[in-house]
Amino acid sequence: QQQVRQSPQSLTVWEGETAILNCSYEDSTFDYFPWYWQFPRESPALLIAIRPVSNKKEDGRFTIFFNKREKKLSLHITDSQPGDSATYFCAEQGTGSKLSFGKGAKLTVSP
Amino acid sequence: EAAVTQSPRNKVAVTGGKVTLSCNQTNNHNNMYWYRQDTGHGLRLIHYSYGAGSTEKGDIPDGYKASRPSQENFSLILELATPSQTSVYFCASGDWGGADTQYFGPGTRLLVL
């Protein structure tokens, strides 16, 4: 019962380009949407998060755009660097602090 | 810095055997979680806990039990391991506050033969 859907599953961009990762969800009651990233052979870690009261959250080169009406989010990575190559997970937090993760999107940034 | 440790880091088990995965956190977080990660499935929640003595079923609890004997420790138990439980298991801790950042341990690679 995947409630969080991510697209594309994989993406390759050139260094310096903007990478865009998409996420959609089903349940309107969720009120916290974090993105986690995971480097090869490492564990996931929080990258950036947004609450539905905002439609944009920015942290350096990473920006979340949130469209509550369409139940969609996107993560934009500007000036992509090879060190950004990782798997990115969109998640939603429901009741009791449970997180439901998407299946992940593998980003490769080529130099 | 959050500190979540897991043991063992790698485990080979036989079908039908009992496997216990352990997790320890030194963050004094109330909440702890067990996930498994498989290619094509992302991270799936198995069991979680709100504090010592409590365990809750996650999205895929079948075949797993959990135990939270103390604030610091949270175990995942496979009573009768099956090859389908071959996976990477992550433990995480977090604190309830409306925005629960979860801190993940390094993971345990389990192979069930």
Backbone of each chain as ProteinMPNN parsed JSONL, in Angstrom:
{"seq_chain_A": "QQQVRQSPQSLTVWEGETAILNCSYEDSTFDYFPWYWQFPRESPALLIAIRPVSNKKEDGRFTIFFNKREKKLSLHITDSQPGDSATYFCAEQGTGSKLSFGKGAKLTVSP", "coords_chain_A": {"N_chain_A": [[0.843, -1.196, 0.0], [1.611, 1.405, -1.121], [1.848, 4.656, -0.246], [3.188, 6.867, -0.824], [4.545, 8.107, -3.672], [7.227, 8.139, -5.934], [8.963, 9.806, -8.562], [11.329, 10.497, -11.166], [12.423, 7.011, -11.109], [15.103, 6.816, -11.401], [17.689, 9.136, -12.191], [19.844, 10.96, -14.229], [22.076, 13.596, -14.351], [24.075, 16.311, -15.624], [26.966, 17.721, -14.106], [26.4, 20.803, -12.52], [23.896, 21.204, -13.6], [20.302, 21.42, -12.962], [18.658, 19.195, -10.905], [15.6, 17.476, -10.694], [13.397, 15.99, -8.577], [10.489, 14.128, -8.077], [7.466, 13.777, -6.119], [4.531, 12.277, -4.865], [1.542, 12.121, -2.896], [-1.121, 10.548, -0.993], [-2.761, 10.881, 1.271], [-4.367, 13.491, 2.804], [-4.11, 14.288, 5.403], [-1.593, 14.232, 6.414], [1.151, 16.03, 7.782], [3.783, 16.697, 7.6], [6.61, 16.563, 5.681], [9.388, 15.038, 4.97], [12.55, 14.822, 3.267], [14.849, 12.303, 2.751], [18.253, 11.361, 2.296], [20.498, 8.958, 0.892], [23.63, 7.678, 0.782], [25.733, 5.436, -1.098], [26.195, 2.37, 0.568], [25.754, 3.493, 3.014], [23.711, 4.776, 5.738], [20.312, 6.063, 5.689], [19.708, 9.616, 5.896], [18.388, 12.656, 7.209], [17.63, 15.189, 4.9], [16.174, 17.556, 4.101], [13.114, 19.219, 4.96], [9.534, 19.855, 4.887], [6.582, 21.63, 5.894], [3.033, 21.602, 5.32], [2.024, 24.186, 5.637], [3.667, 25.855, 4.365], [4.726, 26.6, 1.009], [7.132, 26.321, -0.03], [10.455, 25.416, 0.666], [13.7, 26.15, 1.423], [17.121, 25.275, 1.347], [20.14, 26.087, 1.0], [21.406, 24.717, -1.884], [19.29, 23.095, -2.217], [15.838, 22.742, -2.649], [12.497, 22.454, -1.688], [9.455, 22.242, -3.331], [6.052, 22.64, -2.796], [2.831, 21.494, -3.449], [-0.131, 21.646, -2.275], [-2.766, 21.352, -3.104], [-2.64, 19.677, -5.308], [-1.41, 17.566, -4.141], [1.349, 17.1, -4.308], [4.914, 17.087, -4.328], [8.158, 18.463, -4.976], [11.644, 18.047, -5.255], [14.216, 20.188, -5.791], [17.44, 20.371, -6.984], [19.848, 22.525, -7.338], [22.646, 23.533, -9.415], [23.963, 20.996, -9.509], [26.167, 18.625, -8.009], [28.805, 16.168, -8.245], [29.036, 14.949, -5.756], [26.454, 14.945, -4.862], [25.309, 12.712, -5.727], [23.245, 10.131, -4.991], [20.723, 8.169, -3.318], [17.455, 9.333, -3.079], [14.888, 9.778, -0.816], [11.508, 10.429, -0.535], [9.208, 11.219, 2.024], [6.376, 10.838, 4.203], [4.884, 12.051, 7.153], [2.725, 10.655, 9.405], [0.179, 9.958, 11.804], [1.353, 9.585, 15.153], [4.042, 9.847, 14.673], [4.983, 8.127, 12.737], [6.781, 7.342, 9.793], [6.202, 7.176, 6.338], [7.809, 5.945, 3.626], [8.729, 6.723, 0.244], [9.711, 4.756, -2.65], [12.156, 5.557, -3.422], [14.607, 7.471, -5.281], [17.178, 7.284, -7.514], [19.862, 9.342, -7.927], [22.259, 10.386, -10.197], [25.056, 12.281, -10.688], [26.911, 13.433, -13.219], [30.301, 14.246, -13.876]], "CA_chain_A": [[0.0, 0.0, 0.0], [2.531, 2.526, -1.213], [1.089, 5.887, -0.208], [4.066, 7.9, -1.336], [5.085, 7.685, -4.963], [8.316, 8.972, -6.409], [9.366, 9.687, -9.959], [11.593, 9.193, -11.758], [13.127, 6.079, -10.232], [16.51, 7.173, -11.511], [17.911, 10.358, -12.955], [21.242, 11.337, -14.436], [22.254, 14.971, -14.811], [25.467, 16.76, -15.67], [27.396, 18.66, -13.073], [25.962, 22.167, -12.773], [22.483, 21.235, -13.982], [19.308, 21.287, -11.893], [17.967, 17.905, -10.842], [14.253, 17.598, -10.124], [12.829, 14.722, -8.136], [9.076, 14.345, -7.799], [6.845, 12.946, -5.092], [3.098, 12.527, -4.685], [1.003, 11.393, -1.754], [-2.567, 10.334, -1.085], [-3.515, 11.25, 2.462], [-4.252, 14.931, 3.049], [-3.958, 14.602, 6.823], [-0.187, 14.29, 6.788], [1.531, 17.42, 7.963], [5.233, 16.867, 7.613], [7.146, 15.833, 4.529], [10.852, 15.114, 4.904], [13.327, 14.103, 2.264], [16.077, 11.705, 3.26], [19.148, 10.884, 1.255], [21.297, 7.809, 1.318], [24.792, 7.419, -0.068], [26.011, 3.994, -1.179], [26.747, 1.672, 1.737], [25.521, 4.258, 4.226], [22.326, 4.77, 6.181], [19.589, 7.291, 5.316], [19.827, 10.768, 6.796], [17.495, 13.753, 6.836], [18.207, 16.235, 4.055], [15.377, 18.77, 4.182], [11.715, 18.867, 5.209], [8.579, 20.948, 4.737], [5.23, 21.477, 6.409], [2.067, 22.113, 4.341], [1.718, 25.611, 5.791], [4.539, 26.538, 3.418], [4.769, 25.954, -0.307], [8.522, 26.273, -0.459], [11.478, 25.364, 1.717], [14.994, 26.235, 0.758], [18.31, 25.088, 2.171], [21.274, 26.086, 0.084], [21.072, 24.325, -3.266], [18.151, 22.173, -2.153], [14.568, 23.42, -2.444], [11.266, 21.68, -1.832], [8.254, 22.941, -3.749], [4.927, 21.859, -2.289], [1.525, 21.846, -4.01], [-1.076, 20.916, -1.436], [-3.993, 21.056, -3.852], [-2.396, 18.518, -6.166], [-0.747, 16.546, -3.315], [2.629, 16.823, -4.945], [6.115, 17.816, -3.92], [9.325, 18.209, -5.798], [12.934, 18.471, -4.694], [15.079, 20.744, -6.817], [18.844, 20.489, -6.596], [20.484, 23.398, -8.325], [24.1, 23.41, -9.51], [24.233, 19.642, -9.012], [27.561, 18.233, -7.859], [28.968, 14.704, -8.161], [28.807, 14.541, -4.375], [25.018, 14.826, -4.617], [24.883, 11.396, -6.212], [22.703, 9.392, -3.857], [19.307, 7.821, -3.456], [16.644, 10.294, -2.354], [13.6, 9.246, -0.403], [10.458, 11.307, -0.058], [8.455, 10.535, 3.069], [5.309, 11.605, 4.835], [4.715, 11.682, 8.559], [1.341, 10.627, 9.816], [-0.056, 9.936, 13.241], [2.298, 8.855, 15.963], [5.4, 10.056, 14.163], [5.379, 7.134, 11.739], [7.132, 7.829, 8.466], [6.016, 6.289, 5.193], [8.778, 6.342, 2.619], [8.623, 6.283, -1.133], [10.665, 3.708, -3.001], [13.458, 6.155, -3.638], [15.033, 7.894, -6.612], [18.637, 7.307, -7.572], [20.396, 10.46, -8.693], [23.667, 10.329, -10.567], [25.549, 13.535, -11.252], [28.14, 13.146, -13.967], [31.2, 15.408, -13.96]], "C_chain_A": [[0.875, 1.242, 0.0], [1.737, 3.817, -1.28], [1.888, 7.049, -0.736], [4.716, 7.37, -2.616], [6.129, 8.667, -5.452], [8.573, 8.732, -7.889], [10.404, 10.763, -10.269], [12.276, 8.271, -10.761], [14.619, 6.345, -10.265], [16.652, 8.364, -12.443], [19.4, 10.605, -13.052], [21.291, 12.755, -14.982], [23.748, 15.265, -14.872], [25.733, 17.711, -14.507], [26.992, 20.083, -13.473], [24.499, 22.29, -13.169], [21.587, 21.179, -12.742], [18.622, 19.93, -12.0], [16.625, 18.122, -10.164], [13.706, 16.21, -9.835], [11.41, 14.975, -7.653], [8.516, 13.337, -6.797], [5.358, 13.286, -5.044], [2.598, 11.676, -3.525], [-0.507, 11.349, -1.853], [-3.339, 10.935, 0.08], [-3.291, 12.716, 2.799], [-4.016, 15.277, 4.512], [-2.503, 14.688, 7.246], [0.298, 15.735, 6.833], [3.027, 17.659, 8.019], [5.803, 15.983, 6.542], [8.667, 16.019, 4.476], [11.39, 14.402, 3.67], [14.584, 13.587, 2.957], [16.955, 11.344, 2.07], [20.042, 9.8, 1.831], [22.415, 7.605, 0.304], [25.08, 5.921, -0.06], [26.698, 3.474, 0.07], [26.644, 2.51, 3.021], [24.042, 4.184, 4.606], [21.645, 6.071, 5.774], [19.797, 8.39, 6.365], [18.919, 11.88, 6.281], [18.245, 14.807, 6.029], [17.485, 17.559, 4.264], [13.924, 18.346, 4.365], [10.828, 20.096, 5.088], [7.268, 20.593, 5.424], [4.267, 22.101, 5.415], [1.685, 23.573, 4.519], [2.579, 26.454, 4.858], [4.44, 25.86, 2.066], [6.189, 25.885, -0.845], [9.429, 26.239, 0.752], [12.821, 25.256, 1.043], [16.11, 26.018, 1.759], [19.495, 24.965, 1.231], [20.828, 25.751, -1.324], [19.84, 23.435, -3.341], [16.872, 22.948, -1.821], [13.425, 22.439, -2.637], [10.173, 22.643, -2.287], [7.061, 22.055, -3.422], [3.631, 22.388, -2.881], [0.466, 21.031, -3.282], [-2.321, 20.509, -2.212], [-3.828, 19.802, -4.704], [-1.733, 17.379, -5.418], [0.571, 16.123, -3.95], [3.735, 17.664, -4.324], [7.2, 17.56, -4.952], [10.556, 18.75, -5.068], [13.8, 18.931, -5.855], [16.484, 20.886, -6.251], [19.531, 21.308, -7.677], [21.995, 23.219, -8.287], [24.554, 22.05, -8.981], [25.72, 19.317, -9.038], [27.676, 16.7, -7.811], [28.725, 14.167, -6.75], [27.338, 14.469, -3.992], [24.474, 13.477, -5.073], [24.5, 10.516, -5.028], [21.305, 8.923, -4.225], [18.508, 8.74, -2.542], [15.269, 9.694, -2.068], [12.693, 10.376, 0.049], [9.679, 10.53, 0.998], [7.335, 11.443, 3.558], [5.158, 11.111, 6.265], [3.248, 11.771, 8.918], [1.21, 10.63, 11.322], [1.031, 9.146, 13.96], [3.718, 8.883, 15.471], [5.873, 8.976, 13.206], [5.709, 7.818, 10.423], [6.81, 6.759, 7.432], [6.909, 6.803, 4.076], [8.336, 5.915, 1.231], [9.717, 5.269, -1.426], [12.051, 4.257, -3.318], [13.721, 6.506, -5.095], [16.548, 7.998, -6.599], [19.104, 8.419, -8.486], [21.878, 10.243, -8.949], [24.033, 11.653, -11.213], [26.89, 13.263, -11.911], [28.999, 14.393, -14.093], [31.446, 15.806, -15.414]], "O_chain_A": [[0.894, 2.019, 0.954], [1.028, 4.059, -2.256], [1.333, 8.1, -1.059], [5.352, 6.316, -2.618], [5.934, 9.88, -5.391], [8.423, 7.621, -8.397], [10.355, 11.843, -9.68], [12.666, 8.709, -9.679], [15.319, 6.127, -9.276], [15.85, 8.57, -13.354], [20.129, 10.472, -12.068], [20.62, 13.072, -15.964], [24.566, 14.575, -14.265], [24.84, 18.397, -14.011], [27.21, 20.51, -14.607], [23.924, 23.375, -13.081], [22.051, 20.925, -11.63], [18.081, 19.569, -13.044], [16.524, 18.858, -9.182], [13.571, 15.374, -10.728], [11.159, 15.923, -6.909], [9.014, 12.221, -6.649], [4.977, 14.45, -5.168], [3.174, 10.633, -3.215], [-1.105, 12.026, -2.689], [-4.446, 11.441, -0.101], [-2.162, 13.136, 3.049], [-3.749, 16.434, 4.836], [-2.211, 15.175, 8.338], [-0.105, 16.559, 6.012], [3.475, 18.723, 8.446], [5.516, 14.787, 6.494], [9.161, 17.038, 3.993], [10.756, 13.503, 3.117], [15.284, 14.326, 3.649], [16.462, 11.058, 0.98], [20.305, 9.724, 3.032], [22.166, 7.386, -0.881], [24.71, 5.22, 0.882], [27.66, 4.064, 0.562], [27.361, 2.262, 3.991], [23.231, 3.604, 3.884], [22.317, 7.075, 5.539], [20.026, 8.122, 7.544], [18.71, 12.024, 5.076], [19.328, 15.255, 6.405], [18.115, 18.571, 4.571], [13.542, 17.243, 3.973], [11.299, 21.229, 5.174], [6.893, 19.425, 5.525], [4.641, 23.048, 4.723], [1.07, 24.15, 3.623], [2.269, 27.615, 4.59], [4.106, 24.678, 1.983], [6.419, 25.447, -1.972], [9.203, 26.942, 1.737], [13.05, 24.387, 0.202], [16.055, 26.516, 2.884], [19.81, 23.884, 0.735], [19.968, 26.428, -1.89], [19.404, 23.069, -4.432], [16.821, 23.705, -0.851], [13.385, 21.692, -3.615], [9.988, 23.713, -1.708], [7.058, 20.863, -3.733], [3.36, 23.587, -2.824], [0.201, 19.879, -3.626], [-2.866, 19.428, -1.99], [-4.737, 18.979, -4.813], [-1.51, 16.317, -6.0], [0.856, 14.935, -4.103], [3.517, 18.785, -3.864], [7.165, 16.578, -5.695], [10.503, 19.764, -4.371], [14.082, 18.169, -6.78], [16.683, 21.45, -5.175], [19.76, 20.831, -8.789], [22.559, 22.811, -7.273], [25.423, 21.969, -8.112], [26.436, 19.688, -9.968], [26.743, 16.021, -7.383], [28.256, 13.041, -6.588], [27.005, 13.983, -2.91], [23.313, 13.15, -4.827], [25.33, 10.201, -4.176], [20.78, 9.237, -5.293], [18.845, 8.907, -1.369], [14.592, 9.179, -2.957], [13.061, 11.18, 0.905], [9.511, 9.317, 0.878], [7.355, 12.656, 3.348], [5.285, 9.92, 6.549], [2.611, 12.813, 8.76], [2.022, 11.225, 12.03], [1.556, 8.164, 13.435], [4.517, 8.016, 15.826], [7.062, 8.917, 12.892], [5.021, 8.743, 9.993], [7.11, 5.582, 7.629], [6.783, 7.946, 3.637], [7.666, 4.897, 1.054], [10.544, 4.962, -0.567], [13.007, 3.496, -3.464], [13.143, 5.922, -6.012], [17.129, 8.709, -5.778], [18.782, 8.439, -9.674], [22.647, 9.954, -8.033], [23.393, 12.088, -12.17], [27.869, 12.912, -11.252], [28.489, 15.476, -14.382], [32.176, 16.762, -15.677]]}, "seq_chain_B": "EAAVTQSPRNKVAVTGGKVTLSCNQTNNHNNMYWYRQDTGHGLRLIHYSYGAGSTEKGDIPDGYKASRPSQENFSLILELATPSQTSVYFCASGDWGGADTQYFGPGTRLLVL", "coords_chain_B": {"N_chain_B": [[25.604, 14.853, 18.445], [23.55, 12.441, 16.99], [23.367, 9.066, 18.051], [23.159, 5.909, 17.043], [23.443, 2.538, 17.283], [23.962, -0.707, 15.88], [23.767, -4.267, 16.159], [24.236, -7.677, 15.158], [26.506, -6.484, 12.574], [26.616, -7.853, 10.258], [25.028, -10.857, 9.296], [24.617, -14.309, 8.943], [22.161, -16.651, 8.569], [20.315, -19.704, 9.113], [17.573, -21.211, 7.436], [14.608, -21.359, 9.292], [15.828, -20.962, 11.659], [16.422, -18.983, 14.659], [16.694, -15.493, 14.841], [18.129, -12.637, 16.231], [18.177, -9.219, 16.138], [19.879, -6.403, 17.268], [19.56, -3.133, 18.682], [20.824, -0.054, 19.77], [20.472, 3.094, 21.317], [21.776, 6.259, 22.189], [20.595, 8.66, 22.548], [18.525, 9.294, 24.132], [15.995, 9.207, 23.054], [12.474, 8.884, 22.685], [11.144, 7.375, 20.744], [11.574, 4.503, 18.699], [12.514, 2.598, 15.81], [12.157, -0.069, 13.438], [13.239, -0.89, 10.252], [13.169, -2.456, 7.041], [15.196, -2.705, 4.137], [14.931, -3.108, 0.77], [15.845, -3.641, -2.593], [14.017, -1.765, -4.872], [11.891, -1.473, -3.192], [12.293, 0.437, -1.301], [12.289, 1.867, 1.968], [10.789, 0.046, 4.467], [8.527, -0.07, 7.135], [8.729, -2.089, 9.961], [8.364, -2.696, 12.793], [7.699, -0.532, 15.588], [8.331, 1.665, 18.386], [7.185, 3.467, 21.246], [8.359, 3.841, 23.618], [9.955, 2.421, 26.528], [8.925, -0.876, 27.019], [6.838, -0.763, 25.226], [5.553, -1.787, 22.068], [4.761, -1.522, 18.644], [2.956, -2.5, 15.723], [4.223, -2.153, 12.475], [4.108, -1.5, 8.998], [4.728, -3.911, 7.743], [4.66, -6.331, 9.575], [4.525, -9.119, 9.743], [5.977, -12.197, 10.613], [7.907, -11.151, 12.195], [8.977, -10.126, 15.442], [9.123, -7.72, 18.092], [11.017, -6.116, 20.68], [11.23, -3.958, 23.438], [13.041, -3.383, 25.885], [14.14, -1.346, 27.371], [14.737, 2.23, 27.493], [16.901, 2.655, 25.846], [17.319, 0.384, 24.25], [16.273, -1.697, 21.566], [14.97, -4.451, 20.075], [14.817, -6.667, 17.277], [13.172, -9.551, 16.367], [13.413, -12.571, 14.716], [11.681, -15.308, 14.705], [11.432, -17.688, 13.245], [13.376, -17.86, 10.815], [13.251, -17.007, 7.349], [14.185, -17.379, 3.867], [13.098, -15.198, 2.484], [13.339, -13.133, 4.197], [15.82, -12.185, 3.965], [17.734, -9.347, 3.834], [18.511, -5.829, 4.237], [18.58, -4.404, 7.354], [17.47, -1.637, 9.123], [17.728, 0.27, 12.038], [16.2, 2.952, 13.779], [16.048, 6.033, 15.626], [14.026, 8.52, 17.219], [12.376, 11.575, 18.223], [9.251, 12.496, 19.466], [7.602, 15.333, 18.387], [6.114, 16.61, 16.649], [7.571, 16.993, 14.406], [9.353, 14.645, 13.492], [12.501, 13.923, 13.34], [14.311, 11.274, 12.192], [16.949, 9.254, 13.238], [19.24, 7.179, 11.855], [20.646, 3.933, 12.336], [23.669, 2.075, 11.407], [22.908, -0.139, 9.969], [22.081, -3.628, 9.401], [23.157, -6.379, 7.671], [21.436, -9.097, 6.637], [21.492, -12.447, 5.792], [19.626, -15.127, 4.876], [19.873, -18.468, 4.602]], "CA_chain_B": [[25.355, 14.009, 17.282], [22.76, 11.26, 17.304], [24.161, 7.848, 18.016], [22.396, 4.671, 17.002], [24.312, 1.433, 16.889], [23.274, -1.964, 15.623], [24.597, -5.466, 16.142], [25.512, -7.62, 14.455], [26.471, -5.717, 11.328], [26.36, -8.856, 9.232], [24.562, -12.104, 9.908], [24.152, -15.386, 8.084], [21.31, -17.533, 9.36], [19.72, -20.821, 8.379], [16.108, -21.226, 7.407], [14.023, -21.971, 10.476], [16.552, -20.562, 12.859], [16.013, -17.748, 15.322], [17.637, -14.397, 14.66], [17.843, -11.429, 17.005], [18.935, -8.022, 15.763], [19.845, -5.477, 18.396], [19.748, -1.716, 18.4], [21.037, 0.757, 20.965], [20.605, 4.52, 21.045], [22.228, 7.039, 23.344], [20.022, 9.994, 22.372], [17.38, 9.42, 25.022], [14.784, 9.385, 22.268], [11.375, 8.008, 23.069], [10.684, 6.509, 19.659], [12.537, 3.705, 17.947], [11.882, 2.002, 14.633], [12.873, -1.054, 12.641], [12.892, -0.918, 8.833], [13.983, -3.254, 6.138], [15.392, -2.045, 2.853], [15.12, -4.018, -0.348], [15.851, -2.967, -3.893], [12.691, -1.638, -5.47], [10.845, -1.275, -2.182], [12.605, 1.524, -0.387], [12.331, 1.544, 3.395], [9.476, -0.373, 4.942], [8.482, -0.11, 8.585], [8.353, -3.404, 10.481], [7.835, -2.441, 14.135], [8.214, 0.671, 16.209], [8.077, 1.726, 19.822], [7.095, 4.814, 21.799], [9.075, 3.896, 24.88], [10.238, 1.125, 27.134], [7.766, -1.726, 27.243], [5.822, -0.646, 24.169], [5.878, -2.095, 20.69], [3.623, -1.359, 17.739], [3.164, -3.071, 14.409], [4.348, -1.236, 11.36], [3.408, -1.852, 7.762], [5.017, -5.294, 7.352], [5.112, -6.985, 10.799], [4.408, -10.58, 9.733], [7.24, -12.923, 10.683], [8.826, -10.418, 13.077], [8.561, -9.626, 16.743], [9.998, -6.665, 18.584], [11.094, -5.991, 22.13], [11.823, -2.696, 23.894], [13.198, -3.572, 27.335], [14.608, -0.119, 28.009], [14.728, 3.393, 26.61], [18.03, 2.618, 24.932], [17.452, -0.83, 23.452], [15.117, -2.139, 20.786], [15.398, -5.645, 19.349], [13.945, -7.266, 16.267], [13.333, -10.99, 16.505], [12.857, -13.441, 13.686], [11.588, -16.599, 15.398], [11.677, -18.75, 12.257], [13.856, -17.089, 9.671], [13.009, -17.537, 6.013], [15.008, -16.674, 2.866], [12.466, -13.929, 2.087], [13.734, -12.117, 5.165], [17.135, -11.679, 3.588], [17.538, -7.922, 3.59], [19.257, -4.929, 5.103], [17.686, -3.91, 8.393], [17.884, -0.397, 9.763], [17.08, 0.764, 13.235], [16.243, 4.411, 13.856], [15.439, 6.622, 16.814], [13.535, 9.868, 17.002], [11.599, 12.086, 19.333], [8.0, 13.08, 19.044], [7.515, 16.775, 18.575], [5.444, 17.127, 15.467], [8.493, 16.821, 13.283], [10.21, 13.623, 14.07], [13.691, 13.537, 12.594], [14.765, 9.947, 12.583], [18.386, 9.025, 13.107], [19.382, 5.774, 11.505], [21.862, 3.191, 12.607], [24.445, 1.724, 10.223], [22.29, -1.239, 9.236], [22.516, -5.013, 9.541], [22.899, -7.202, 6.476], [21.03, -10.445, 7.024], [21.336, -13.43, 4.726], [19.026, -16.359, 5.367], [20.114, -19.525, 3.606]], "C_chain_B": [[24.61, 12.752, 17.726], [23.613, 10.013, 17.177], [23.246, 6.642, 18.126], [23.328, 3.581, 16.498], [23.488, 0.163, 16.739], [24.261, -3.128, 15.701], [23.722, -6.689, 15.9], [25.408, -6.747, 13.203], [26.203, -6.623, 10.141], [25.974, -10.159, 9.924], [24.148, -13.07, 8.819], [23.384, -16.356, 8.958], [20.778, -18.654, 8.476], [18.213, -20.727, 8.451], [15.572, -21.974, 8.622], [14.708, -21.597, 11.769], [16.014, -19.267, 13.436], [17.112, -16.701, 15.171], [17.194, -13.22, 15.517], [18.768, -10.317, 16.554], [18.761, -6.996, 16.865], [20.146, -4.058, 17.962], [19.874, -0.968, 19.717], [21.153, 2.213, 20.565], [20.936, 5.271, 22.326], [21.683, 8.457, 23.3], [18.899, 10.288, 23.358], [16.087, 9.739, 24.265], [13.706, 8.417, 22.729], [11.075, 6.965, 21.999], [11.837, 5.762, 19.003], [11.805, 2.899, 16.894], [12.782, 0.92, 14.038], [12.32, -1.027, 11.224], [13.69, -2.012, 8.153], [14.048, -2.526, 4.798], [15.722, -3.082, 1.804], [15.054, -3.22, -1.636], [14.443, -2.946, -4.465], [11.567, -1.398, -4.481], [11.13, -0.11, -1.243], [12.712, 1.035, 1.041], [10.929, 1.209, 3.868], [9.518, -0.604, 6.444], [7.959, -1.454, 9.085], [7.665, -3.273, 11.837], [8.396, -1.12, 14.63], [7.775, 0.71, 17.67], [8.079, 3.177, 20.287], [7.841, 4.953, 23.125], [9.263, 2.5, 25.431], [8.942, 0.376, 27.406], [6.708, -1.683, 26.167], [6.387, -1.08, 22.83], [4.6, -1.972, 19.868], [3.957, -1.991, 16.401], [3.257, -1.964, 13.361], [3.575, -1.739, 10.148], [3.608, -3.304, 7.338], [5.498, -6.098, 8.557], [5.147, -8.513, 10.754], [5.776, -11.241, 9.688], [8.264, -12.275, 11.597], [8.164, -10.118, 14.414], [9.552, -8.545, 17.165], [9.946, -6.629, 20.095], [11.803, -4.703, 22.493], [11.958, -2.773, 25.414], [13.611, -2.308, 28.085], [14.519, 1.024, 27.01], [15.772, 3.248, 25.517], [17.996, 1.469, 23.926], [16.145, -1.266, 22.791], [15.591, -3.297, 19.922], [14.35, -6.073, 18.342], [14.232, -8.758, 16.256], [12.64, -11.705, 15.354], [12.843, -14.842, 14.294], [11.933, -17.757, 14.469], [12.087, -18.059, 10.966], [13.571, -17.8, 8.358], [13.879, -16.764, 5.008], [14.416, -15.338, 2.426], [12.784, -12.799, 3.055], [15.185, -11.665, 4.986], [16.986, -10.222, 3.168], [18.579, -7.14, 4.388], [18.266, -4.307, 6.077], [18.291, -2.668, 9.048], [17.047, -0.133, 11.0], [17.185, 2.289, 13.219], [15.644, 4.853, 15.182], [14.999, 8.039, 16.492], [12.709, 10.292, 18.194], [10.358, 12.775, 18.837], [7.998, 14.57, 19.343], [6.851, 17.404, 17.385], [6.295, 17.018, 14.23], [9.581, 15.881, 13.758], [11.362, 13.29, 13.144], [14.153, 12.197, 13.102], [16.244, 9.808, 12.27], [18.607, 7.525, 12.946], [20.708, 5.191, 11.98], [22.529, 2.768, 11.314], [23.875, 0.562, 9.417], [22.9, -2.595, 9.565], [22.154, -5.758, 8.266], [22.621, -8.625, 6.916], [20.836, -11.305, 5.787], [20.788, -14.697, 5.351], [19.145, -17.421, 4.272], [19.114, -20.666, 3.75]], "O_chain_B": [[24.984, 12.094, 18.697], [24.473, 9.919, 16.302], [22.64, 6.393, 19.168], [23.922, 3.694, 15.426], [22.456, -0.011, 17.387], [25.434, -2.99, 15.355], [22.589, -6.743, 16.38], [24.313, -6.325, 12.83], [25.628, -6.197, 9.139], [26.506, -10.515, 10.975], [23.425, -12.709, 7.89], [23.897, -16.828, 9.972], [20.792, -18.558, 7.249], [17.654, -20.218, 9.423], [16.022, -23.075, 8.94], [14.208, -21.892, 12.854], [15.253, -18.547, 12.789], [18.295, -16.987, 15.351], [16.018, -12.855, 15.524], [19.991, -10.457, 16.586], [17.651, -6.747, 17.337], [20.884, -3.819, 17.006], [19.125, -1.218, 20.661], [21.841, 2.546, 19.599], [20.434, 4.949, 23.403], [22.233, 9.358, 23.934], [18.384, 11.405, 23.407], [15.21, 10.442, 24.768], [13.99, 7.282, 23.112], [10.785, 5.81, 22.312], [12.918, 6.309, 18.784], [10.633, 2.559, 17.053], [14.008, 0.992, 14.127], [11.112, -1.126, 11.009], [14.744, -2.432, 8.632], [13.113, -1.841, 4.385], [16.682, -3.84, 1.941], [14.303, -2.251, -1.75], [13.767, -3.973, -4.533], [10.427, -1.15, -4.873], [10.259, 0.276, -0.462], [13.17, -0.079, 1.295], [9.997, 1.993, 3.691], [10.43, -1.251, 6.96], [6.885, -1.902, 8.684], [6.519, -3.692, 12.004], [9.431, -0.649, 14.157], [6.963, -0.099, 18.12], [8.853, 4.004, 19.803], [7.94, 6.047, 23.681], [8.784, 1.521, 24.859], [7.989, 0.93, 27.954], [5.772, -2.483, 26.187], [7.535, -0.788, 22.494], [3.506, -2.28, 20.34], [5.119, -2.013, 15.993], [2.495, -0.997, 13.361], [2.507, -2.337, 10.284], [2.758, -3.872, 6.652], [6.655, -6.519, 8.568], [5.737, -9.14, 11.634], [6.621, -10.908, 8.858], [9.37, -12.792, 11.757], [6.958, -9.888, 14.497], [10.67, -8.472, 16.656], [8.969, -7.052, 20.713], [12.851, -4.383, 21.931], [11.093, -2.289, 26.144], [13.445, -2.221, 29.302], [14.258, 0.81, 25.826], [15.549, 3.674, 24.384], [18.59, 1.577, 22.854], [15.07, -1.205, 23.388], [16.514, -3.14, 19.123], [13.153, -5.864, 18.536], [15.383, -9.181, 16.151], [11.466, -11.482, 15.061], [13.887, -15.488, 14.385], [12.637, -18.689, 14.857], [11.247, -17.719, 10.132], [13.639, -19.025, 8.267], [14.264, -15.625, 5.27], [15.158, -14.437, 2.035], [12.524, -11.633, 2.757], [15.701, -10.864, 5.766], [16.214, -9.9, 2.265], [19.403, -7.707, 5.106], [17.243, -3.754, 5.673], [19.45, -2.655, 9.463], [15.827, -0.294, 11.0], [18.154, 2.844, 12.701], [14.838, 4.142, 15.784], [15.545, 8.678, 15.592], [12.382, 9.484, 19.064], [10.411, 13.555, 17.886], [8.357, 14.995, 20.441], [7.005, 18.6, 17.137], [5.774, 16.957, 13.116], [10.585, 16.289, 14.343], [11.214, 12.457, 12.25], [14.36, 12.008, 14.301], [16.72, 10.185, 11.199], [18.211, 6.722, 13.791], [21.737, 5.867, 12.017], [22.021, 3.063, 10.232], [24.318, 0.31, 8.296], [24.064, -2.699, 9.951], [21.0, -5.768, 7.838], [23.483, -9.28, 7.503], [20.112, -10.94, 4.861], [21.403, -15.276, 6.247], [18.594, -17.286, 3.18], [19.17, -21.636, 2.994]]}, "name": "protein", "num_of_chains": 2, "seq": "QQQVRQSPQSLTVWEGETAILNCSYEDSTFDYFPWYWQFPRESPALLIAIRPVSNKKEDGRFTIFFNKREKKLSLHITDSQPGDSATYFCAEQGTGSKLSFGKGAKLTVSPEAAVTQSPRNKVAVTGGKVTLSCNQTNNHNNMYWYRQDTGHGLRLIHYSYGAGSTEKGDIPDGYKASRPSQENFSLILELATPSQTSVYFCASGDWGGADTQYFGPGTRLLVL"}
